Amino acid sequence: MVQQQALDRAFAALSDETRRGILTRLGDGPATITELADPAGMTLTGIRKHVDVLEAAGLVTTEKVGRVRQVRLGTERLDDAMAWITFYQRLWERRLDGLETYFTLRNGTKGTES
């Protein structure tokens, strides 16, 4: 149940374009709130709200360094989300492979009966 709630928070956080942009930017390295706000054309308060959502989901970590707040990419929840996606990707690949095999055999059998 706890893992499901963590996945729910991660996917909810990822559903927003601005938050995905923040994660993309953090892939290049840590950034301050100001550095995240400038390219997004947002206020510090606005960007901070997005960072708070990402932090609650475990996707980023923040640390006060002097007078600024440094934001870093957190990988743990992304790893959990990727594991969930990979599980279902493999499941659907197996199902589609089975369907392809079924139609190949069915069409091959029909072709020899004619």
N, C-alpha and C positions, 0 to 999 in steps of 0.2 A: 504494500500500500504506500509506503514512504517513497519507494522508487517511482511508482506511478505518479505521485504528486510532484516529484522532482522533474519527471519528464513533462508533465503538464505545464509546469512553470517555464521550463526551457523552451518548449514549442510555442507557448504564448508570447514569450519574450522575442523569439525569432520571427513571429508573425508581423512585426513592424519593420518597415523599410529603414527608418532612421536607426533603429537598434542594430539591424544587420549591417548597416554602414559603419557604425561604431566598431563592431566586431571586425569588420574588414580592415578598418584603419589600425586597430590594435594588433592585427596580424603583422604589421610592420614594426611593432614595438610599443612600449608604454607611451601614454600621452596624458597631458593634463586636461582638466575639464575645459579650459579655455581653448586648447588645441583641438579638442573635439567639437566645440561649439562653432568656431570660426568657419570651417568649410561647410557645415550644415546650415549656416545662416540662422542659428538659434541663439536664444539667450542662455546665459549660464544656468539659470534656474530650469529652463526647458530641457537642456541637455542633461542636467543633473537628475531630473526625473527619469529619463531614459536609462541613465547609468544605474540608478537605484533599482529599476526593474531587472536589468541585466545582473546586478549583484545579488538580488534576492533569488534569482534563478541559478546562481552559482556560475554564471558565464564570464563574469569579470570579478576582479578584486580591486579595492581601492585602498590607498594608503596616504595619509597626510605626510607630506614632505615639506617641511618649513611652512610656508603660507599657502601652498597649493596642494590640491588633491591629485595624486597620480593614479591613473587607471591602467590596469594590466589585464591581459586576456587570461581567463581561467579555462583550463582544458577539461576538467573533470566532467562537467555536465555535458559538454560537447561530445566527449567520449561516450557517455551514456546514451545520448541521442543518436550518435552514429551506430552504436551497437544495436539499438532498436530498429533503426532504418535498415541496417545490413541484414538483420534477421528476416525482416519482411521482404526485402529485396530477394534474398535467396529463396524464401518460400515461394514467391511469385515466379521466379525463374524456373524452379522445379515444376510448378504447376503448368506453366506455359510450355516447358519442354515436353511434359507428358501429353499435353494437348496436341503439340506438333507431331509427336510420335503417333498418337492415335489417328490423326488425319492422314499422315503419311502411309501408315499401314492400311487404313480404310481405302484410300485412293489407289494404293498399289494393288490391293485385293480386287477392287472393282475393275481396274484396268485389265487384269488377267482373265476375268470372267467373261468379258465381252467378246 
